[in-house]
Amino acid sequence: MAVIEDPVTEQVPVAEDLFRVTADGAALVGTRCTGCGTHYFPKSLSCRNPRCEAKAVEQVDLGRSGRLYSYTVQAYRPPALFRTDSWAPYAIGLVELPEGLRVLAMLVGSELSDLRIEMPLELAVHVLYRDDQGRDVVTYAYAPPAGGGAS
């Protein structure tokens, strides 16, 4: 798993309840229906599966690994709401998770030319910028496994 880039600097998430970091690594915070087993990210207040009658959900960890389903390279500066300290073209990927979800995320940790559909990925924590209090504002992203991973 990719590690947090600067463990000395205090870090804060870009938004609450999207992901968490534990001793086991990073995980997306999602929900699963207790009736039909449908997973949701971000968290859902109830099951949205029209065939399910249970509707109750429980919080679960998701997305520690996945495969690249599709991606695009953003070759233009993102809008003002997307804050970053440095900018260069970057990739956004649709990552297919074992839970059956496809999640949009930044792709980090490799050259853009090395990205391949179906490549294995691991959830990572990525620094977006340093805020006015000197804290790193972090988000979730996906990166190739540290050891290169098996296809």
N, CA, C and O atoms as a GROMACS GRO file, in nm:
protein
  604
    1MET      N    1   0.083  -0.118   0.000
    1MET     CA    2   0.000   0.000   0.000
    1MET      C    3   0.087   0.124   0.000
    1MET      O    4   0.190   0.127   0.068
    2ALA      N    5   0.050   0.224  -0.074
    2ALA     CA    6   0.122   0.350  -0.072
    2ALA      C    7   0.103   0.415   0.065
    2ALA      O    8  -0.005   0.404   0.125
    3VAL      N    9   0.204   0.480   0.113
    3VAL     CA   10   0.198   0.538   0.247
    3VAL      C   11   0.171   0.686   0.238
    3VAL      O   12   0.185   0.748   0.133
    4ILE      N   13   0.131   0.742   0.352
    4ILE     CA   14   0.111   0.886   0.362
    4ILE      C   15   0.246   0.952   0.335
    4ILE      O   16   0.348   0.906   0.385
    5GLU      N   17   0.246   1.057   0.256
    5GLU     CA   18   0.369   1.114   0.205
    5GLU      C   19   0.458   1.180   0.309
    5GLU      O   20   0.580   1.176   0.292
    6ASP      N   21   0.406   1.239   0.416
    6ASP     CA   22   0.487   1.305   0.517
    6ASP      C   23   0.428   1.278   0.654
    6ASP      O   24   0.342   1.353   0.700
    7PRO      N   25   0.473   1.170   0.722
    7PRO     CA   26   0.413   1.132   0.849
    7PRO      C   27   0.440   1.229   0.962
    7PRO      O   28   0.379   1.216   1.068
    8VAL      N   29   0.532   1.328   0.945
    8VAL     CA   30   0.563   1.423   1.051
    8VAL      C   31   0.463   1.537   1.055
    8VAL      O   32   0.428   1.585   1.162
    9THR      N   33   0.417   1.581   0.940
    9THR     CA   34   0.323   1.692   0.930
    9THR      C   35   0.183   1.643   0.965
    9THR      O   36   0.141   1.535   0.923
   10GLU      N   37   0.111   1.724   1.044
   10GLU     CA   38  -0.029   1.689   1.075
   10GLU      C   39  -0.108   1.684   0.945
   10GLU      O   40  -0.092   1.768   0.856
   11GLN      N   41  -0.195   1.583   0.935
   11GLN     CA   42  -0.274   1.566   0.815
   11GLN      C   43  -0.423   1.568   0.847
   11GLN      O   44  -0.467   1.516   0.950
   12VAL      N   45  -0.499   1.628   0.758
   12VAL     CA   46  -0.644   1.633   0.772
   12VAL      C   47  -0.706   1.589   0.641
   12VAL      O   48  -0.652   1.619   0.534
   13PRO      N   49  -0.818   1.518   0.646
   13PRO     CA   50  -0.883   1.475   0.522
   13PRO      C   51  -0.950   1.591   0.450
   13PRO      O   52  -0.995   1.687   0.514
   14VAL      N   53  -0.955   1.583   0.318
   14VAL     CA   54  -1.019   1.686   0.239
   14VAL      C   55  -1.169   1.692   0.269
   14VAL      O   56  -1.230   1.798   0.257
   15ALA      N   57  -1.229   1.580   0.309
   15ALA     CA   58  -1.370   1.572   0.349
   15ALA      C   59  -1.383   1.459   0.451
   15ALA      O   60  -1.315   1.357   0.441
   16GLU      N   61  -1.469   1.478   0.547
   16GLU     CA   62  -1.490   1.377   0.650
   16GLU      C   63  -1.563   1.255   0.595
   16GLU      O   64  -1.645   1.266   0.504
   17ASP      N   65  -1.533   1.140   0.651
   17ASP     CA   66  -1.603   1.015   0.624
   17ASP      C   67  -1.588   0.961   0.482
   17ASP      O   68  -1.672   0.881   0.438
   18LEU      N   69  -1.485   1.001   0.408
   18LEU     CA   70  -1.459   0.941   0.277
   18LEU      C   71  -1.365   0.821   0.290
   18LEU      O   72  -1.383   0.719   0.224
   19PHE      N   73  -1.264   0.836   0.376
   19PHE     CA   74  -1.165   0.730   0.395
   19PHE      C   75  -1.110   0.742   0.536
   19PHE      O   76  -1.127   0.843   0.604
   20ARG      N   77  -1.044   0.634   0.578
   20ARG     CA   78  -0.978   0.637   0.708
   20ARG      C   79  -0.849   0.557   0.697
   20ARG      O   80  -0.834   0.472   0.609
   21VAL      N   81  -0.757   0.586   0.787
   21VAL     CA   82  -0.629   0.517   0.790
   21VAL      C   83  -0.618   0.444   0.923
   21VAL      O   84  -0.633   0.505   1.029
   22THR      N   85  -0.592   0.314   0.916
   22THR     CA   86  -0.576   0.232   1.036
   22THR      C   87  -0.441   0.162   1.028
   22THR      O   88  -0.364   0.184   0.935
   23ALA      N   89  -0.414   0.078   1.126
   23ALA     CA   90  -0.290  -0.001   1.125
   23ALA      C   91  -0.285  -0.092   1.002
   23ALA      O   92  -0.177  -0.127   0.956
   24ASP      N   93  -0.401  -0.129   0.949
   24ASP     CA   94  -0.408  -0.214   0.829
   24ASP      C   95  -0.393  -0.136   0.699
   24ASP      O   96  -0.388  -0.195   0.591
   25GLY      N   97  -0.386  -0.004   0.708
   25GLY     CA   98  -0.374   0.080   0.589
   25GLY      C   99  -0.499   0.164   0.568
   25GLY      O  100  -0.584   0.174   0.656
   26ALA      N  101  -0.508   0.223   0.451
   26ALA     CA  102  -0.621   0.309   0.418
   26ALA      C  103  -0.739   0.225   0.370
   26ALA      O  104  -0.721   0.118   0.312
   27ALA      N  105  -0.858   0.275   0.395
   27ALA     CA  106  -0.981   0.212   0.347
   27ALA      C  107  -1.084   0.321   0.318
   27ALA      O  108  -1.093   0.420   0.391
   28LEU      N  109  -1.160   0.302   0.212
   28LEU     CA  110  -1.273   0.390   0.187
   28LEU      C  111  -1.382   0.358   0.289
   28LEU      O  112  -1.398   0.243   0.328
   29VAL      N  113  -1.455   0.460   0.332
   29VAL     CA  114  -1.565   0.441   0.425
   29VAL      C  115  -1.693   0.430   0.343
   29VAL      O  116  -1.736   0.526   0.279
   30GLY      N  117  -1.751   0.313   0.345
   30GLY     CA  118  -1.873   0.291   0.269
   30GLY      C  119  -1.980   0.228   0.355
   30GLY      O  120  -1.968   0.220   0.477
   31THR      N  121  -2.085   0.185   0.289
   31THR     CA  122  -2.192   0.113   0.358
   31THR      C  123  -2.229  -0.010   0.276
   31THR      O  124  -2.204  -0.017   0.156
   32ARG      N  125  -2.291  -0.106   0.345
   32ARG     CA  126  -2.341  -0.228   0.281
   32ARG      C  127  -2.481  -0.251   0.336
   32ARG      O  128  -2.505  -0.238   0.455
   33CYS      N  129  -2.573  -0.285   0.246
   33CYS     CA  130  -2.709  -0.318   0.287
   33CYS      C  131  -2.707  -0.449   0.364
   33CYS      O  132  -2.647  -0.547   0.320
   34THR      N  133  -2.773  -0.451   0.478
   34THR     CA  134  -2.778  -0.573   0.560
   34THR      C  135  -2.874  -0.676   0.501
   34THR      O  136  -2.872  -0.792   0.541
   35GLY      N  137  -2.958  -0.634   0.407
   35GLY     CA  138  -3.051  -0.726   0.344
   35GLY      C  139  -2.997  -0.788   0.216
   35GLY      O  140  -2.985  -0.910   0.206
   36CYS      N  141  -2.964  -0.704   0.119
   36CYS     CA  142  -2.924  -0.756  -0.013
   36CYS      C  143  -2.773  -0.756  -0.036
   36CYS      O  144  -2.726  -0.817  -0.132
   37GLY      N  145  -2.697  -0.690   0.051
   37GLY     CA  146  -2.552  -0.690   0.039
   37GLY      C  147  -2.495  -0.587  -0.057
   37GLY      O  148  -2.374  -0.587  -0.081
   38THR      N  149  -2.577  -0.499  -0.113
   38THR     CA  150  -2.528  -0.395  -0.204
   38THR      C  151  -2.437  -0.299  -0.128
   38THR      O  152  -2.469  -0.256  -0.018
   39HIS      N  153  -2.322  -0.265  -0.190
   39HIS     CA  154  -2.227  -0.172  -0.132
   39HIS      C  155  -2.245  -0.033  -0.191
   39HIS      O  156  -2.287  -0.017  -0.306
   40TYR      N  157  -2.212   0.070  -0.109
   40TYR     CA  158  -2.222   0.209  -0.153
   40TYR      C  159  -2.097   0.286  -0.111
   40TYR      O  160  -2.042   0.265  -0.002
   41PHE      N  161  -2.052   0.376  -0.198
   41PHE     CA  162  -1.949   0.473  -0.166
   41PHE      C  163  -1.979   0.598  -0.246
   41PHE      O  164  -2.003   0.592  -0.367
   42PRO      N  165  -1.977   0.714  -0.177
   42PRO     CA  166  -1.965   0.732  -0.034
   42PRO      C  167  -2.083   0.669   0.040
   42PRO      O  168  -2.175   0.614  -0.020
   43LYS      N  169  -2.077   0.679   0.172
   43LYS     CA  170  -2.178   0.617   0.256
   43LYS      C  171  -2.319   0.658   0.214
   43LYS      O  172  -2.342   0.769   0.166
   44SER      N  173  -2.411   0.565   0.232
   44SER     CA  174  -2.551   0.590   0.202
   44SER      C  175  -2.631   0.576   0.332
   44SER      O  176  -2.594   0.499   0.420
   45LEU      N  177  -2.739   0.650   0.343
   45LEU     CA  178  -2.824   0.642   0.462
   45LEU      C  179  -2.916   0.521   0.460
   45LEU      O  180  -2.961   0.475   0.565
   46SER      N  181  -2.943   0.470   0.340
   46SER     CA  182  -3.028   0.351   0.328
   46SER      C  183  -2.996   0.283   0.195
   46SER      O  184  -2.930   0.340   0.108
   47CYS      N  185  -3.045   0.161   0.180
   47CYS     CA  186  -3.024   0.088   0.055
   47CYS      C  187  -3.108   0.151  -0.055
   47CYS      O  188  -3.226   0.180  -0.035
   48ARG      N  189  -3.046   0.171  -0.170
   48ARG     CA  190  -3.116   0.231  -0.285
   48ARG      C  191  -3.151   0.128  -0.391
   48ARG      O  192  -3.198   0.163  -0.499
   49ASN      N  193  -3.128   0.001  -0.360
   49ASN     CA  194  -3.161  -0.106  -0.454
   49ASN      C  195  -3.314  -0.119  -0.458
   49ASN      O  196  -3.374  -0.153  -0.356
   50PRO      N  197  -3.378  -0.094  -0.572
   50PRO     CA  198  -3.524  -0.097  -0.577
   50PRO      C  199  -3.584  -0.235  -0.550
   50PRO      O  200  -3.702  -0.245  -0.517
   51ARG      N  201  -3.505  -0.342  -0.564
   51ARG     CA  202  -3.556  -0.477  -0.538
   51ARG      C  203  -3.540  -0.519  -0.392
   51ARG      O  204  -3.587  -0.625  -0.352
   52CYS      N  205  -3.474  -0.435  -0.313
   52CYS     CA  206  -3.447  -0.470  -0.173
   52CYS      C  207  -3.553  -0.410  -0.082
   52CYS      O  208  -3.590  -0.293  -0.097
   53GLU      N  209  -3.601  -0.489   0.010
   53GLU     CA  210  -3.699  -0.439   0.106
   53GLU      C  211  -3.638  -0.405   0.240
   53GLU      O  212  -3.703  -0.338   0.320
   54ALA      N  213  -3.516  -0.449   0.267
   54ALA     CA  214  -3.454  -0.429   0.398
   54ALA      C  215  -3.419  -0.283   0.424
   54ALA      O  216  -3.457  -0.228   0.527
   55LYS      N  217  -3.348  -0.219   0.332
   55LYS     CA  218  -3.310  -0.078   0.334
   55LYS      C  219  -3.208  -0.040   0.443
   55LYS      O  220  -3.150   0.068   0.434
   56ALA      N  221  -3.184  -0.124   0.544
   56ALA     CA  222  -3.089  -0.092   0.651
   56ALA      C  223  -2.946  -0.114   0.600
   56ALA      O  224  -2.918  -0.212   0.531
   57VAL      N  225  -2.856  -0.021   0.636
   57VAL     CA  226  -2.716  -0.033   0.596
   57VAL      C  227  -2.626  -0.028   0.718
   57VAL      O  228  -2.663   0.022   0.824
   58GLU      N  229  -2.504  -0.084   0.700
   58GLU     CA  230  -2.403  -0.078   0.804
   58GLU      C  231  -2.275  -0.024   0.742
   58GLU      O  232  -2.248  -0.045   0.624
   59GLN      N  233  -2.196   0.047   0.823
   59GLN     CA  234  -2.070   0.102   0.773
   59GLN      C  235  -1.969  -0.010   0.754
   59GLN      O  236  -1.957  -0.099   0.839
   60VAL      N  237  -1.895  -0.005   0.642
   60VAL     CA  238  -1.791  -0.104   0.612
   60VAL      C  239  -1.671  -0.034   0.550
   60VAL      O  240  -1.683   0.075   0.493
   61ASP      N  241  -1.556  -0.099   0.560
   61ASP     CA  242  -1.437  -0.054   0.489
   61ASP      C  243  -1.439  -0.112   0.349
   61ASP      O  244  -1.475  -0.228   0.331
   62LEU      N  245  -1.401  -0.033   0.252
   62LEU     CA  246  -1.401  -0.073   0.111
   62LEU      C  247  -1.270  -0.034   0.045
   62LEU      O  248  -1.193   0.048   0.097
   63GLY      N  249  -1.246  -0.094  -0.069
   63GLY     CA  250  -1.152  -0.040  -0.164
   63GLY      C  251  -1.004  -0.044  -0.134
   63GLY      O  252  -0.931   0.040  -0.186
   64ARG      N  253  -0.956  -0.136  -0.054
   64ARG     CA  254  -0.812  -0.140  -0.028
   64ARG      C  255  -0.734  -0.179  -0.154
   64ARG      O  256  -0.617  -0.145  -0.168
   65SER      N  257  -0.800  -0.250  -0.245
   65SER     CA  258  -0.737  -0.286  -0.372
   65SER      C  259  -0.843  -0.286  -0.480
   65SER      O  260  -0.963  -0.287  -0.452
   66GLY      N  261  -0.797  -0.285  -0.603
   66GLY     CA  262  -0.890  -0.287  -0.716
   66GLY      C  263  -0.813  -0.300  -0.846
   66GLY      O  264  -0.691  -0.319  -0.846
   67ARG      N  265  -0.885  -0.288  -0.955
   67ARG     CA  266  -0.824  -0.293  -1.089
   67ARG      C  267  -0.871  -0.170  -1.166
   67ARG      O  268  -0.984  -0.124  -1.150
   68LEU      N  269  -0.784  -0.120  -1.249
   68LEU     CA  270  -0.816  -0.002  -1.329
   68LEU      C  271  -0.914  -0.041  -1.439
   68LEU      O  272  -0.881  -0.121  -1.528
   69TYR      N  273  -1.032   0.013  -1.434
   69TYR     CA  274  -1.137  -0.017  -1.530
   69TYR      C  275  -1.127   0.077  -1.651
   69TYR      O  276  -1.143   0.035  -1.765
   70SER      N  277  -1.101   0.205  -1.622
   70SER     CA  278  -1.088   0.305  -1.727
   70SER      C  279  -1.017   0.426  -1.667
   70SER      O  280  -1.011   0.440  -1.545
   71TYR      N  281  -0.964   0.513  -1.752
   71TYR     CA  282  -0.900   0.634  -1.701
   71TYR      C  283  -0.893   0.740  -1.809
   71TYR      O  284  -0.912   0.712  -1.927
   72THR      N  285  -0.866   0.862  -1.765
   72THR     CA  286  -0.841   0.973  -1.855
   72THR      C  287  -0.731   1.059  -1.795
   72THR      O  288  -0.714   1.063  -1.673
   73VAL      N  289  -0.658   1.127  -1.879
   73VAL     CA  290  -0.554   1.219  -1.833
   73VAL      C  291  -0.609   1.360  -1.842
   73VAL      O  292  -0.654   1.404  -1.948
   74GLN      N  293  -0.605   1.431  -1.731
   74GLN     CA  294  -0.650   1.570  -1.725
   74GLN      C  295  -0.531   1.659  -1.759
   74GLN      O  296  -0.439   1.674  -1.679
   75ALA      N  297  -0.532   1.717  -1.877
   75ALA     CA  298  -0.420   1.798  -1.924
   75ALA      C  299  -0.448   1.947  -1.909
   75ALA      O  300  -0.380   2.030  -1.971
   76TYR      N  301  -0.546   1.981  -1.829
   76TYR     CA  302  -0.578   2.121  -1.803
   76TYR      C  303  -0.585   2.142  -1.653
   76TYR      O  304  -0.612   2.049  -1.577
   77ARG      N  305  -0.562   2.264  -1.611
   77ARG     CA  306  -0.566   2.297  -1.469
   77ARG      C  307  -0.709   2.279  -1.418
   77ARG      O  308  -0.804   2.326  -1.481
   78PRO      N  309  -0.726   2.211  -1.304
   78PRO     CA  310  -0.861   2.190  -1.252
   78PRO      C  311  -0.924   2.321  -1.203
   78PRO      O  312  -0.853   2.418  -1.179
   79PRO      N  313  -1.056   2.323  -1.188
   79PRO     CA  314  -1.124   2.445  -1.142
   79PRO      C  315  -1.082   2.481  -1.000
   79PRO      O  316  -1.023   2.399  -0.929
   80ALA      N  317  -1.113   2.602  -0.960
   80ALA     CA  318  -1.069   2.658  -0.832
   80ALA      C  319  -1.110   2.574  -0.711
   80ALA      O  320  -1.038   2.572  -0.612
   81LEU      N  321  -1.222   2.505  -0.716
   81LEU     CA  322  -1.263   2.424  -0.602
   81LEU      C  323  -1.168   2.307  -0.575
   81LEU      O  324  -1.161   2.258  -0.463
   82PHE      N  325  -1.095   2.264  -0.676
   82PHE     CA  326  -0.997   2.157  -0.661
   82PHE      C  327  -0.863   2.223  -0.633
   82PHE      O  328  -0.795   2.269  -0.725
   83ARG      N  329  -0.827   2.227  -0.507
   83ARG     CA  330  -0.706   2.298  -0.466
   83ARG      C  331  -0.588   2.201  -0.460
   83ARG      O  332  -0.601   2.089  -0.412
   84THR      N  333  -0.475   2.246  -0.509
   84THR     CA  334  -0.351   2.170  -0.503
   84THR      C  335  -0.234   2.267  -0.500
   84THR      O  336  -0.242   2.375  -0.558
   85ASP      N  337  -0.126   2.229  -0.431
   85ASP     CA  338  -0.008   2.317  -0.424
   85ASP      C  339   0.071   2.317  -0.553
   85ASP      O  340   0.133   2.418  -0.588
   86SER      N  341   0.071   2.207  -0.624
   86SER     CA  342   0.143   2.202  -0.750
   86SER      C  343   0.052   2.136  -0.852
   86SER      O  344  -0.037   2.058  -0.818
   87TRP      N  345   0.075   2.169  -0.978
   87TRP     CA  346  -0.011   2.113  -1.081
   87TRP      C  347   0.071   2.065  -1.199
   87TRP      O  348   0.166   2.131  -1.243
   88ALA      N  349   0.035   1.952  -1.249
   88ALA     CA  350   0.086   1.894  -1.373
   88ALA      C  351  -0.026   1.804  -1.424
   88ALA      O  352  -0.114   1.768  -1.346
   89PRO      N  353  -0.025   1.767  -1.550
   89PRO     CA  354  -0.128   1.674  -1.596
   89PRO      C  355  -0.134   1.551  -1.505
   89PRO      O  356  -0.031   1.500  -1.460
   90TYR      N  357  -0.255   1.504  -1.479
   90TYR     CA  358  -0.275   1.392  -1.386
   90TYR      C  359  -0.385   1.302  -1.439
   90TYR      O  360  -0.465   1.341  -1.524
   91ALA      N  361  -0.388   1.182  -1.386
   91ALA     CA  362  -0.488   1.084  -1.431
   91ALA      C  363  -0.599   1.069  -1.327
   91ALA      O  364  -0.575   1.071  -1.206
   92ILE      N  365  -0.720   1.053  -1.378
   92ILE     CA  366  -0.836   1.017  -1.298
   92ILE      C  367  -0.879   0.880  -1.348
   92ILE      O  368  -0.893   0.859  -1.469
   93GLY      N  369  -0.898   0.787  -1.256
   93GLY     CA  370  -0.934   0.652  -1.297
   93GLY      C  371  -1.066   0.606  -1.239
   93GLY      O  372  -1.109   0.654  -1.134
   94LEU      N  373  -1.127   0.514  -1.307
   94LEU     CA  374  -1.243   0.442  -1.257
   94LEU      C  375  -1.190   0.307  -1.212
   94LEU      O  376  -1.150   0.224  -1.294
   95VAL      N  377  -1.190   0.286  -1.082
   95VAL     CA  378  -1.128   0.167  -1.022
   95VAL      C  379  -1.237   0.070  -0.981
   95VAL      O  380  -1.328   0.105  -0.906
   96GLU      N  381  -1.228  -0.053  -1.031
   96GLU     CA  382  -1.326  -0.156  -0.998
   96GLU      C  383  -1.280  -0.228  -0.872
   96GLU      O  384  -1.170  -0.283  -0.866
   97LEU      N  385  -1.367  -0.227  -0.771
   97LEU     CA  386  -1.335  -0.287  -0.642
   97LEU      C  387  -1.392  -0.427  -0.632
   97LEU      O  388  -1.489  -0.458  -0.701
   98PRO      N  389  -1.335  -0.513  -0.547
   98PRO     CA  390  -1.387  -0.649  -0.529
   98PRO      C  391  -1.533  -0.649  -0.480
   98PRO      O  392  -1.605  -0.746  -0.502
   99GLU      N  393  -1.575  -0.541  -0.414
   99GLU     CA  394  -1.712  -0.533  -0.363
   99GLU      C  395  -1.814  -0.507  -0.473
   99GLU      O  396  -1.934  -0.504  -0.446
  100GLY      N  397  -1.767  -0.488  -0.597
  100GLY     CA  398  -1.859  -0.467  -0.708
  100GLY      C  399  -1.881  -0.321  -0.745
  100GLY      O  400  -1.956  -0.292  -0.838
  101LEU      N  401  -1.818  -0.230  -0.676
  101LEU     CA  402  -1.830  -0.088  -0.706
  101LEU      C  403  -1.722  -0.043  -0.803
  101LEU      O  404  -1.617  -0.107  -0.814
  102ARG      N  405  -1.748   0.065  -0.871
  102ARG     CA  406  -1.646   0.135  -0.948
  102ARG      C  407  -1.638   0.276  -0.891
  102ARG      O  408  -1.738   0.347  -0.883
  103VAL      N  409  -1.516   0.314  -0.851
  103VAL     CA  410  -1.494   0.439  -0.779
  103VAL      C  411  -1.401   0.529  -0.860
  103VAL      O  412  -1.299   0.482  -0.911
  104LEU      N  413  -1.436   0.656  -0.872
  104LEU     CA  414  -1.348   0.754  -0.935
  104LEU      C  415  -1.243   0.800  -0.835
  104LEU      O  416  -1.274   0.827  -0.719
  105ALA      N  417  -1.118   0.809  -0.881
  105ALA     CA  418  -1.011   0.854  -0.793
  105ALA      C  419  -0.894   0.903  -0.876
  105ALA      O  420  -0.878   0.866  -0.992
  106MET      N  421  -0.811   0.986  -0.814
  106MET     CA  422  -0.685   1.023  -0.875
  106MET      C  423  -0.597   0.899  -0.880
  106MET      O  424  -0.606   0.813  -0.793
  107LEU      N  425  -0.514   0.890  -0.983
  107LEU     CA  426  -0.417   0.781  -0.996
  107LEU      C  427  -0.279   0.841  -0.972
  107LEU      O  428  -0.241   0.937  -1.039
  108VAL      N  429  -0.205   0.785  -0.877
  108VAL     CA  430  -0.074   0.838  -0.839
  108VAL      C  431   0.028   0.725  -0.838
  108VAL      O  432  -0.008   0.607  -0.849
  109GLY      N  433   0.154   0.761  -0.825
  109GLY     CA  434   0.258   0.661  -0.804
  109GLY      C  435   0.312   0.594  -0.929
  109GLY      O  436   0.388   0.498  -0.919
  110SER      N  437   0.276   0.644  -1.047
  110SER     CA  438   0.332   0.588  -1.170
  110SER      C  439   0.330   0.695  -1.278
  110SER      O  440   0.260   0.796  -1.267
  111GLU      N  441   0.407   0.673  -1.380
  111GLU     CA  442   0.406   0.763  -1.496
  111GLU      C  443   0.273   0.745  -1.570
  111GLU      O  444   0.218   0.635  -1.574
  112LEU      N  445   0.223   0.851  -1.626
  112LEU     CA  446   0.098   0.842  -1.701
  112LEU      C  447   0.107   0.740  -1.813
  112LEU      O  448   0.009   0.672  -1.843
  113SER      N  449   0.224   0.727  -1.875
  113SER     CA  450   0.242   0.633  -1.986
  113SER      C  451   0.241   0.487  -1.940
  113SER      O  452   0.229   0.397  -2.023
  114ASP      N  453   0.254   0.462  -1.809
  114ASP     CA  454   0.255   0.325  -1.757
  114ASP      C  455   0.116   0.275  -1.719
  114ASP      O  456   0.100   0.158  -1.685
  115LEU      N  457   0.015   0.360  -1.725
  115LEU     CA  458  -0.120   0.319  -1.687
  115LEU      C  459  -0.176   0.222  -1.791
  115LEU      O  460  -0.163   0.244  -1.911
  116ARG      N  461  -0.238   0.115  -1.743
  116ARG     CA  462  -0.297   0.014  -1.830
  116ARG      C  463  -0.431  -0.032  -1.773
  116ARG      O  464  -0.443  -0.052  -1.652
  117ILE      N  465  -0.528  -0.049  -1.857
  117ILE     CA  466  -0.657  -0.105  -1.816
  117ILE      C  467  -0.631  -0.243  -1.754
  117ILE      O  468  -0.549  -0.320  -1.805
  118GLU      N  469  -0.700  -0.272  -1.646
  118GLU     CA  470  -0.691  -0.398  -1.570
  118GLU      C  471  -0.568  -0.407  -1.479
  118GLU      O  472  -0.549  -0.509  -1.412
  119MET      N  473  -0.485  -0.303  -1.475
  119MET     CA  474  -0.370  -0.311  -1.386
  119MET      C  475  -0.417  -0.310  -1.241
  119MET      O  476  -0.514  -0.242  -1.208
  120PRO      N  477  -0.350  -0.386  -1.152
  120PRO     CA  478  -0.388  -0.387  -1.012
  120PRO      C  479  -0.350  -0.254  -0.947
  120PRO      O  480  -0.248  -0.194  -0.981
  121LEU      N  481  -0.432  -0.210  -0.853
  121LEU     CA  482  -0.409  -0.085  -0.781
  121LEU      C  483  -0.437  -0.105  -0.633
  121LEU      O  484  -0.513  -0.194  -0.594
  122GLU      N  485  -0.375  -0.021  -0.552
  122GLU     CA  486  -0.400  -0.020  -0.408
  122GLU      C  487  -0.440   0.120  -0.365
  122GLU      O  488  -0.395   0.219  -0.423
  123LEU      N  489  -0.524   0.126  -0.264
  123LEU     CA  490  -0.566   0.254  -0.210
  123LEU      C  491  -0.448   0.324  -0.145
  123LEU      O  492  -0.370   0.261  -0.073
  124ALA      N  493  -0.435   0.452  -0.170
  124ALA     CA  494  -0.326   0.532  -0.115
  124ALA      C  495  -0.385   0.660  -0.057
  124ALA      O  496  -0.499   0.696  -0.085
  125VAL      N  497  -0.306   0.727   0.023
  125VAL     CA  498  -0.341   0.859   0.074
  125VAL      C  499  -0.249   0.958   0.005
  125VAL      O  500  -0.128   0.938   0.002
  126HIS      N  501  -0.307   1.063  -0.050
  126HIS     CA  502  -0.232   1.158  -0.134
  126HIS      C  503  -0.249   1.299  -0.080
  126HIS      O  504  -0.360   1.342  -0.052
  127VAL      N  505  -0.138   1.372  -0.067
  127VAL     CA  506  -0.142   1.511  -0.021
  127VAL      C  507  -0.183   1.601  -0.136
  127VAL      O  508  -0.120   1.600  -0.242
  128LEU      N  509  -0.290   1.679  -0.115
  128LEU     CA  510  -0.335   1.776  -0.214
  128LEU      C  511  -0.265   1.910  -0.198
  128LEU      O  512  -0.214   1.967  -0.295
  129TYR      N  513  -0.262   1.960  -0.073
  129TYR     CA  514  -0.202   2.090  -0.047
  129TYR      C  515  -0.178   2.106   0.102
  129TYR      O  516  -0.225   2.026   0.183
  130ARG      N  517  -0.104   2.210   0.138
  130ARG     CA  518  -0.083   2.245   0.279
  130ARG      C  519  -0.174   2.364   0.310
  130ARG      O  520  -0.171   2.464   0.239
  131ASP      N  521  -0.255   2.351   0.416
  131ASP     CA  522  -0.349   2.458   0.449
  131ASP      C  523  -0.281   2.572   0.526
  131ASP      O  524  -0.161   2.567   0.553
  132ASP      N  525  -0.360   2.673   0.560
  132ASP     CA  526  -0.307   2.792   0.627
  132ASP      C  527  -0.251   2.761   0.766
  132ASP      O  528  -0.172   2.840   0.819
  133GLN      N  529  -0.291   2.649   0.826
  133GLN     CA  530  -0.239   2.609   0.957
  133GLN      C  531  -0.115   2.520   0.945
  133GLN      O  532  -0.064   2.472   1.046
  134GLY      N  533  -0.068   2.497   0.824
  134GLY     CA  534   0.051   2.416   0.802
  134GLY      C  535   0.024   2.266   0.799
  134GLY      O  536   0.118   2.186   0.806
  135ARG      N  537  -0.103   2.226   0.790
  135ARG     CA  538  -0.139   2.084   0.784
  135ARG      C  539  -0.150   2.040   0.640
  135ARG      O  540  -0.189   2.118   0.552
  136ASP      N  541  -0.115   1.914   0.615
  136ASP     CA  542  -0.136   1.856   0.483
  136ASP      C  543  -0.281   1.814   0.470
  136ASP      O  544  -0.332   1.740   0.554
  137VAL      N  545  -0.347   1.860   0.365
  137VAL     CA  546  -0.484   1.818   0.335
  137VAL      C  547  -0.472   1.701   0.239
  137VAL      O  548  -0.414   1.713   0.131
  138VAL      N  549  -0.528   1.586   0.280
  138VAL     CA  550  -0.509   1.462   0.206
  138VAL      C  551  -0.641   1.408   0.152
  138VAL      O  552  -0.748   1.438   0.204
  139THR      N  553  -0.629   1.330   0.046
  139THR     CA  554  -0.744   1.262  -0.013
  139THR      C  555  -0.704   1.119  -0.043
  139THR      O  556  -0.588   1.081  -0.030
  140TYR      N  557  -0.801   1.040  -0.085
  140TYR     CA  558  -0.771   0.904  -0.128
  140TYR      C  559  -0.733   0.906  -0.275
  140TYR      O  560  -0.778   0.992  -0.351
  141ALA      N  561  -0.653   0.811  -0.313
  141ALA     CA  562  -0.611   0.794  -0.452
  141ALA      C  563  -0.577   0.646  -0.469
  141ALA      O  564  -0.578   0.571  -0.372
  142TYR      N  565  -0.549   0.605  -0.589
  142TYR     CA  566  -0.505   0.468  -0.614
  142TYR      C  567  -0.369   0.471  -0.681
  142TYR      O  568  -0.339   0.559  -0.762
  143ALA      N  569  -0.286   0.371  -0.645
  143ALA     CA  570  -0.149   0.361  -0.697
  143ALA      C  571  -0.118   0.215  -0.725
  143ALA      O  572  -0.181   0.126  -0.668
  144PRO      N  573  -0.020   0.189  -0.813
  144PRO     CA  574   0.023   0.050  -0.832
  144PRO      C  575   0.076  -0.004  -0.700
  144PRO      O  576   0.129   0.072  -0.619
  145PRO      N  577   0.064  -0.135  -0.676
  145PRO     CA  578   0.119  -0.194  -0.554
  145PRO      C  579   0.267  -0.164  -0.542
  145PRO      O  580   0.337  -0.154  -0.643
  146ALA      N  581   0.316  -0.151  -0.419
  146ALA     CA  582   0.456  -0.115  -0.394
  146ALA      C  583   0.552  -0.211  -0.464
  146ALA      O  584   0.654  -0.167  -0.518
  147GLY      N  585   0.523  -0.340  -0.465
  147GLY     CA  586   0.612  -0.437  -0.527
  147GLY      C  587   0.586  -0.459  -0.675
  147GLY      O  588   0.642  -0.551  -0.734
  148GLY      N  589   0.502  -0.377  -0.736
  148GLY     CA  590   0.470  -0.395  -0.877
  148GLY      C  591   0.343  -0.475  -0.899
  148GLY      O  592   0.273  -0.454  -0.998
  149GLY      N  593   0.312  -0.566  -0.807
  149GLY     CA  594   0.186  -0.641  -0.812
  149GLY      C  595   0.179  -0.741  -0.925
  149GLY      O  596   0.246  -0.728  -1.027
  150ALA      N  597   0.098  -0.838  -0.906
  150ALA     CA  598   0.074  -0.939  -1.010
  150ALA      C  599  -0.047  -0.898  -1.089
  150ALA      O  600  -0.141  -0.841  -1.034
  151SER      N  601  -0.046  -0.927  -1.217
  151SER     CA  602  -0.160  -0.892  -1.302
  151SER      C  603  -0.268  -0.994  -1.293
  151SER      O  604  -0.372  -0.979  -1.359
   0.00000   0.00000   0.00000
